[in-house]
Amino acid sequence: MLIAIPLLVGSLLELPFGLIAGNGRRRQWLVLGGGTAFIVTLAAVATARSFGVLMAALVLFFPASGAFVGLTQSALMDADLGRQQQRMAAWNLAGSMGAVAGPLLLVVVLSAGGGWRTGYLLLAALAGLALAGAAICGPPRTAPASDDNAEDDQRPTIRQAVGALREADVLRWAVLLEISDLLLDVLTGFVGVYLVDVVHASPAQAAFGVAIRLGAGLAGDAAFVLISRRASGPAALRLTGIATMLLYPAFLLVPGLAAKLIILAVVSAATACWYPVIQTGLYGSLHGRSGIAVFLGSAAGLAGAAGPLAVGFVAQQAGLTWAMASLAVAPVAVLVALPRRRRASGRASGRPAVRRRRSERSPRVTAARDPAARDLAARDLAAQDLAAQDLAARDPAAQDLPAQDPGRRDPGRRDAAPPPDDGLG
């Protein structure tokens, strides 16, 4: 209850932030306000002495996190539209570092004699440092801070957000964002239980498996930060999708814990680029409408909560093995939903382009390569010369015209010269 209710209610409260924020001063204030509320909720969780206070703090935690984190991401994307993929890769790396550092921080706190309340207070202090950094050197505003009317015009409406889903690219990336999560957060949530219940590993071995999962994902995120400077995002997504489509079933079928952990590490590193590439695709498909991207991301996350519930239902009805096998649809769906590669115009046209160029050749080029056409062209030029001489004899003004190929006078018509007068008119 302390997880499901705060997640559902908090996600609903988070939905309108992307539409309210706009791109200017209001977004900056919402980021700072959300960061402050984030710190307050962490401190409230740490000091809660009753169930009601703890529930209220956790409910407010999710929208506070959405305002602080989600709007900061949109500001980061707006700050440099030409480097969105690189910035999203760095953003994802920072998140993975936090996911790895969190358990280590808890281990340090517990080793020092503290408890979970001390851990939350320490997180609140670290969040305060992050908030100070965002206030001092956060991403620049893209809307003029002094023009409130212009800023209001840049705020998207709910109708525009819903209308954006009618665009094929926007809908594609929004759906991919949730499908890909099956092999990201959902797999992370179930892999420990799978190793204990199906593989019959000990709890310590399962914890080591989760650590390998997080560590390999962190390594993949770091590698993609370097690769993203040169590689195409959809190409990386396609390549890793093919690799994961083959490796994930092998992870389920191969016997032995060691072999499973090796394959799990490779799968975790391969899927590390999925979120930054897909999220960048969503921002790019909206062409600077970052508020709508935040709204659609929140809505997709709310709808995507059905994914873990569906996997849990399958596990309850058919067993955890079949529930884990159902996650194999993710790479297949990613490959199917990806936009098709567009071949270069020359390669796409192939032989028809060569034939078209041949058909557009001038008669003189054709005559130079074909003897029969050469004789025909010679007779045609002779007839045109006779017609020009006859015209000059009948019309002295025509003698002042420069001597040239009649076809060059009017490139579009080879019959530009008038027909010879036969004397009947």
C-alpha positions as CSV (number, residue, x, y, z in Angstrom):
1,M,0.0,0.0,0.0
2,L,2.9,2.4,0.8
3,I,4.2,1.8,-2.8
4,A,1.0,1.4,-4.9
5,I,-1.1,4.3,-3.6
6,P,1.7,6.9,-3.6
7,L,2.8,5.8,-7.1
8,L,-0.7,6.0,-8.5
9,V,-1.8,9.3,-6.9
10,G,1.6,10.9,-7.3
11,S,1.7,10.1,-11.0
12,L,-1.7,11.7,-11.5
13,L,-0.6,14.8,-9.7
14,E,2.6,14.9,-11.8
15,L,0.7,14.8,-15.2
16,P,0.0,18.5,-15.7
17,F,3.5,19.8,-14.8
18,G,4.7,19.6,-18.4
19,L,1.8,21.6,-19.7
20,I,2.0,24.2,-16.9
21,A,5.7,24.8,-17.0
22,G,6.2,26.2,-20.5
23,N,9.7,26.9,-21.5
24,G,10.7,30.0,-19.5
25,R,10.6,31.4,-16.0
26,R,7.6,29.3,-14.8
27,R,9.5,26.1,-15.5
28,Q,12.5,27.3,-13.6
29,W,10.4,28.2,-10.6
30,L,8.6,24.8,-10.8
31,V,12.0,23.0,-10.9
32,L,13.2,24.9,-7.8
33,G,9.8,24.4,-6.0
34,G,9.8,20.7,-6.9
35,G,13.4,20.4,-5.6
36,T,12.4,22.0,-2.3
37,A,9.3,19.8,-1.9
38,F,11.6,16.8,-2.8
39,I,13.9,17.6,0.1
40,V,11.0,18.2,2.5
41,T,9.3,14.9,1.6
42,L,12.5,13.0,2.2
43,A,12.9,14.6,5.6
44,A,9.3,13.9,6.4
45,V,9.7,10.2,5.6
46,A,12.8,10.1,7.8
47,T,11.0,11.7,10.7
48,A,7.5,10.2,10.3
49,R,6.0,8.8,13.5
50,S,2.6,7.7,12.1
51,F,1.3,5.8,9.1
52,G,-0.7,8.8,7.9
53,V,2.3,11.1,7.9
54,L,4.4,8.5,6.1
55,M,1.7,8.0,3.5
56,A,1.2,11.7,2.8
57,A,5.0,12.2,2.5
58,L,5.3,9.4,0.0
59,V,2.3,10.6,-2.0
60,L,3.9,14.1,-2.3
61,F,7.3,12.6,-3.1
62,F,6.3,11.5,-6.6
63,P,5.0,14.8,-8.0
64,A,7.9,16.6,-6.3
65,S,10.3,14.3,-8.0
66,G,8.5,14.8,-11.3
67,A,8.8,18.6,-11.1
68,F,12.4,18.5,-9.9
69,V,13.7,15.7,-12.2
70,G,11.4,15.7,-15.2
71,L,11.3,19.5,-15.9
72,T,15.1,19.6,-15.4
73,Q,15.4,17.0,-18.1
74,S,13.2,19.0,-20.5
75,A,15.3,22.2,-19.8
76,L,18.4,20.2,-20.5
77,M,17.0,19.1,-23.9
78,D,15.9,22.6,-24.8
79,A,19.3,24.0,-24.0
80,D,21.0,22.4,-27.1
81,L,18.6,20.9,-29.6
82,G,21.5,19.7,-31.8
83,R,23.1,17.6,-29.0
84,Q,20.0,16.0,-27.4
85,Q,21.2,12.5,-27.8
86,Q,24.6,13.2,-26.2
87,R,22.9,15.1,-23.3
88,M,20.3,12.3,-22.8
89,A,23.1,9.7,-22.7
90,A,24.9,11.7,-20.0
91,W,21.6,12.1,-18.1
92,N,21.0,8.4,-18.2
93,L,24.6,7.7,-17.0
94,A,24.0,10.0,-14.0
95,G,20.8,8.1,-13.2
96,S,22.7,4.7,-13.4
97,M,25.4,6.1,-11.1
98,G,22.7,7.0,-8.6
99,A,21.1,3.5,-8.9
100,V,24.5,1.9,-8.1
101,A,25.5,4.4,-5.4
102,G,22.1,4.2,-3.5
103,P,22.6,0.6,-2.2
104,L,26.3,1.3,-1.5
105,L,25.2,4.4,0.5
106,L,22.8,2.3,2.5
107,V,25.5,-0.3,3.2
108,V,27.8,2.5,4.5
109,V,25.0,3.9,6.7
110,L,24.1,0.5,8.1
111,S,27.8,-0.4,8.7
112,A,28.2,2.9,10.6
113,G,25.3,1.9,12.9
114,G,22.6,4.0,11.3
115,G,19.2,3.0,10.1
116,W,16.9,3.7,7.2
117,R,15.9,7.0,8.7
118,T,19.5,8.1,8.6
119,G,19.7,7.1,5.0
120,Y,16.7,9.3,4.1
121,L,18.2,12.2,5.9
122,L,21.5,11.8,4.1
123,L,19.6,11.7,0.8
124,A,17.8,14.9,1.7
125,A,21.2,16.6,2.3
126,L,22.5,15.3,-1.1
127,A,19.3,16.6,-2.8
128,G,19.9,20.0,-1.2
129,L,23.3,20.1,-2.9
130,A,21.8,19.1,-6.2
131,L,19.1,21.8,-5.8
132,A,21.7,24.5,-5.1
133,G,23.6,23.4,-8.2
134,A,20.4,23.6,-10.3
135,A,19.7,27.1,-9.0
136,I,23.2,28.4,-9.6
137,C,24.2,26.8,-12.9
138,G,21.2,25.0,-14.3
139,P,20.2,24.9,-18.0
140,P,19.5,28.3,-19.5
141,R,15.9,29.4,-20.1
142,T,14.8,29.4,-23.7
143,A,11.9,31.8,-23.3
144,P,12.5,35.5,-22.3
145,A,12.1,35.9,-18.6
146,S,10.6,39.4,-18.9
147,D,7.8,38.6,-21.3
148,D,5.1,36.7,-19.5
149,N,2.7,36.9,-22.4
150,A,5.2,35.3,-24.7
151,E,5.8,32.6,-22.1
152,D,2.1,31.9,-21.8
153,D,1.9,31.5,-25.6
154,Q,4.6,28.8,-25.4
155,R,2.7,26.7,-22.8
156,P,1.0,23.7,-24.6
157,T,-2.6,22.8,-24.0
158,I,-4.1,19.5,-23.2
159,R,-5.6,19.5,-26.7
160,Q,-2.2,20.0,-28.3
161,A,-0.8,17.2,-26.2
162,V,-3.5,14.8,-27.2
163,G,-3.3,15.9,-30.8
164,A,0.4,15.2,-30.8
165,L,-0.4,11.5,-30.4
166,R,-2.0,11.6,-33.8
167,E,1.5,12.1,-35.2
168,A,3.0,8.7,-36.2
169,D,6.5,9.5,-34.9
170,V,5.3,10.8,-31.5
171,L,3.0,7.8,-31.0
172,R,5.8,5.4,-32.0
173,W,8.4,6.8,-29.6
174,A,5.8,7.0,-26.7
175,V,4.9,3.4,-27.2
176,L,8.5,2.3,-27.5
177,L,9.3,4.1,-24.2
178,E,7.0,1.7,-22.3
179,I,7.7,-1.4,-24.3
180,S,11.5,-1.1,-23.8
181,D,10.9,-0.8,-20.0
182,L,10.1,-4.5,-19.9
183,L,13.8,-5.3,-20.3
184,L,14.9,-2.3,-18.2
185,D,13.2,-1.6,-14.9
186,V,10.8,-4.5,-15.0
187,L,13.6,-7.1,-15.6
188,T,15.6,-5.5,-12.8
189,G,12.7,-5.8,-10.4
190,F,12.1,-9.6,-11.2
191,V,15.6,-10.9,-11.8
192,G,16.5,-11.4,-8.2
193,V,13.3,-13.4,-7.5
194,Y,13.9,-15.4,-10.7
195,L,17.4,-16.3,-9.6
196,V,16.2,-17.5,-6.2
197,D,12.9,-19.3,-7.2
198,V,13.8,-20.7,-10.6
199,V,17.6,-21.0,-10.7
200,H,17.6,-21.9,-7.0
201,A,20.4,-19.5,-6.2
202,S,21.0,-18.4,-2.6
203,P,19.9,-14.8,-1.6
204,A,23.5,-13.7,-1.6
205,Q,24.0,-15.0,-5.1
206,A,20.8,-13.4,-6.2
207,A,22.0,-10.1,-4.7
208,F,25.3,-10.5,-6.6
209,G,23.3,-11.1,-9.8
210,V,21.4,-7.8,-9.3
211,A,24.7,-6.1,-8.7
212,I,26.0,-7.5,-11.9
213,R,22.8,-6.3,-13.7
214,L,23.3,-2.7,-12.3
215,G,27.1,-2.7,-12.9
216,A,26.8,-3.9,-16.5
217,G,24.1,-1.3,-17.2
218,L,26.4,1.4,-15.8
219,A,29.2,0.3,-18.0
220,G,26.9,0.3,-21.0
221,D,25.7,3.8,-20.2
222,A,29.3,5.0,-20.0
223,A,30.1,3.4,-23.3
224,F,27.1,4.9,-25.0
225,V,28.1,8.4,-23.8
226,L,31.2,8.0,-26.0
227,I,29.4,6.2,-28.8
228,S,26.6,8.7,-29.0
229,R,28.9,11.4,-30.4
230,R,29.2,9.5,-33.6
231,A,26.6,6.7,-33.8
232,S,23.0,7.1,-34.9
233,G,20.5,6.4,-32.1
234,P,18.1,4.3,-34.2
235,A,21.0,2.3,-35.6
236,A,22.3,1.5,-32.1
237,L,18.7,0.6,-31.1
238,R,18.3,-1.7,-34.0
239,L,21.7,-3.4,-33.5
240,T,21.2,-3.9,-29.7
241,G,17.6,-5.0,-30.4
242,I,18.8,-7.9,-32.6
243,A,21.4,-8.9,-30.1
244,T,19.0,-8.8,-27.2
245,M,16.4,-10.8,-29.2
246,L,18.9,-13.6,-29.4
247,L,20.6,-13.3,-26.0
248,Y,17.6,-12.9,-23.7
249,P,16.1,-16.3,-24.6
250,A,19.6,-17.8,-24.1
251,F,19.7,-16.3,-20.6
252,L,16.5,-18.1,-19.8
253,L,17.4,-21.4,-21.4
254,V,21.1,-21.9,-20.6
255,P,21.8,-24.0,-17.5
256,G,24.1,-22.9,-14.7
257,L,24.2,-19.8,-12.7
258,A,27.5,-18.5,-14.0
259,A,26.5,-18.7,-17.6
260,K,23.2,-17.0,-16.8
261,L,25.0,-14.1,-15.1
262,I,27.4,-13.7,-18.0
263,I,24.6,-13.4,-20.5
264,L,22.7,-11.1,-18.1
265,A,25.6,-8.8,-18.0
266,V,25.8,-8.6,-21.8
267,V,22.0,-8.0,-22.1
268,S,22.2,-5.3,-19.5
269,A,25.0,-3.5,-21.3
270,A,23.3,-3.9,-24.7
271,T,20.0,-2.4,-23.5
272,A,21.7,0.5,-21.8
273,C,21.2,2.7,-24.8
274,W,17.5,2.1,-25.1
275,Y,16.1,4.7,-22.8
276,P,18.3,7.6,-24.0
277,V,17.7,6.8,-27.7
278,I,14.0,6.4,-27.3
279,Q,13.6,9.5,-25.1
280,T,15.6,11.5,-27.5
281,G,13.4,10.3,-30.3
282,L,10.3,11.5,-28.4
283,Y,11.8,14.9,-27.8
284,G,13.0,15.1,-31.5
285,S,9.6,14.1,-32.9
286,L,7.9,17.0,-31.0
287,H,10.3,19.6,-32.5
288,G,11.0,21.7,-29.3
289,R,7.6,21.1,-27.6
290,S,9.4,19.7,-24.5
291,G,6.4,20.4,-22.3
292,I,4.3,17.9,-24.3
293,A,7.2,15.4,-24.1
294,V,7.1,15.7,-20.3
295,F,3.3,15.2,-20.2
296,L,3.4,12.2,-22.6
297,G,6.3,10.7,-20.6
298,S,4.3,11.0,-17.4
299,A,1.2,9.6,-19.0
300,A,3.1,6.7,-20.5
301,G,4.7,5.9,-17.2
302,L,1.3,5.9,-15.6
303,A,0.0,3.5,-18.2
304,G,3.2,1.5,-18.1
305,A,2.5,0.6,-14.5
306,A,0.3,-2.1,-16.0
307,G,3.5,-3.9,-17.2
308,P,4.8,-5.1,-13.9
309,L,1.2,-5.9,-12.8
310,A,0.8,-8.1,-16.0
311,V,4.1,-9.8,-15.4
312,G,3.2,-10.5,-11.8
313,F,-0.2,-11.9,-12.9
314,V,1.4,-14.2,-15.4
315,A,3.8,-15.3,-12.7
316,Q,1.0,-16.1,-10.3
317,Q,-1.1,-18.0,-12.9
318,A,1.6,-19.8,-15.0
319,G,4.8,-19.5,-13.0
320,L,7.7,-17.2,-12.9
321,T,9.5,-18.9,-15.8
322,W,6.7,-18.0,-18.2
323,A,6.4,-14.5,-16.7
324,M,10.1,-13.9,-17.5
325,A,9.7,-15.5,-20.9
326,S,7.0,-12.9,-21.7
327,L,9.6,-10.2,-21.5
328,A,11.1,-11.5,-24.7
329,V,8.4,-9.6,-26.6
330,A,10.3,-6.3,-25.9
331,P,13.2,-6.6,-28.4
332,V,10.8,-7.9,-31.1
333,A,8.4,-5.0,-30.5
334,V,11.3,-2.5,-30.5
335,L,12.5,-3.8,-33.9
336,V,9.1,-3.8,-35.4
337,A,8.2,-0.3,-34.2
338,L,11.5,1.3,-35.2
339,P,11.3,3.6,-38.2
340,R,12.5,2.0,-41.4
341,R,15.9,3.0,-42.7
342,R,15.8,5.2,-45.8
343,R,18.2,4.2,-48.5
344,A,20.1,6.8,-50.4
345,S,18.4,8.2,-53.4
346,G,21.0,6.8,-55.9
347,R,20.9,3.4,-54.3
348,A,17.2,3.4,-53.9
349,S,16.6,4.3,-57.6
350,G,19.1,1.7,-59.0
351,R,18.7,0.8,-62.6
352,P,15.6,3.0,-63.2
353,A,17.8,6.0,-62.4
354,V,20.3,4.8,-65.0
355,R,17.6,4.3,-67.6
356,R,16.2,7.7,-66.8
357,R,19.5,9.4,-67.4
358,R,19.9,7.5,-70.7
359,S,16.5,8.7,-71.8
360,E,17.5,12.3,-70.9
361,R,20.6,12.1,-73.1
362,S,20.8,14.6,-76.0
363,P,20.4,13.2,-79.6
364,R,24.0,14.1,-80.3
365,V,25.2,11.9,-77.4
366,T,23.0,9.1,-78.5
367,A,24.2,9.5,-82.1
368,A,27.8,9.3,-81.1
369,R,27.2,5.8,-79.7
370,D,24.8,4.5,-82.4
371,P,25.8,4.5,-86.1
372,A,22.2,4.3,-87.3
373,A,21.2,7.2,-85.1
374,R,24.3,9.1,-86.3
375,D,23.1,8.8,-89.9
376,L,19.6,9.8,-89.0
377,A,20.9,12.8,-87.0
378,A,23.0,13.9,-90.0
379,R,20.0,13.8,-92.4
380,D,18.0,15.8,-89.8
381,L,20.6,18.5,-89.5
382,A,21.0,18.7,-93.3
383,A,17.2,19.2,-93.7
384,Q,17.3,21.9,-91.0
385,D,20.1,23.7,-92.8
386,L,18.2,23.6,-96.1
387,A,15.1,25.0,-94.3
388,A,17.1,27.8,-92.7
389,Q,18.7,28.7,-96.1
390,D,15.3,28.8,-97.8
391,L,13.9,31.0,-95.0
392,A,16.8,33.4,-95.3
393,A,16.3,33.7,-99.0
394,R,12.6,34.6,-98.6
395,D,13.0,36.8,-95.5
396,P,16.1,39.1,-95.5
397,A,15.6,39.9,-91.8
398,A,16.3,36.3,-90.9
399,Q,19.9,36.7,-92.2
400,D,20.7,38.9,-89.1
401,L,20.0,35.9,-86.8
402,P,23.1,34.1,-85.5
403,A,23.8,30.8,-87.1
404,Q,23.1,28.1,-84.6
405,D,21.4,24.9,-84.1
406,P,17.7,25.5,-84.0
407,G,17.4,23.1,-81.2
408,R,19.8,25.3,-79.1
409,R,17.6,28.3,-79.7
410,D,14.7,26.5,-77.9
411,P,16.1,23.6,-75.9
412,G,12.6,22.3,-75.1
413,R,11.6,22.0,-78.8
414,R,13.7,20.5,-81.6
415,D,11.1,21.8,-84.2
416,A,11.6,25.5,-83.2
417,A,12.4,26.5,-86.8
418,P,9.3,27.1,-89.0
419,P,8.7,24.6,-91.8
420,P,10.0,25.6,-95.3
421,D,7.6,27.5,-97.5
422,D,6.6,25.2,-100.4
423,G,5.3,28.2,-102.4
424,L,1.7,27.2,-102.2
425,G,0.9,29.9,-99.5
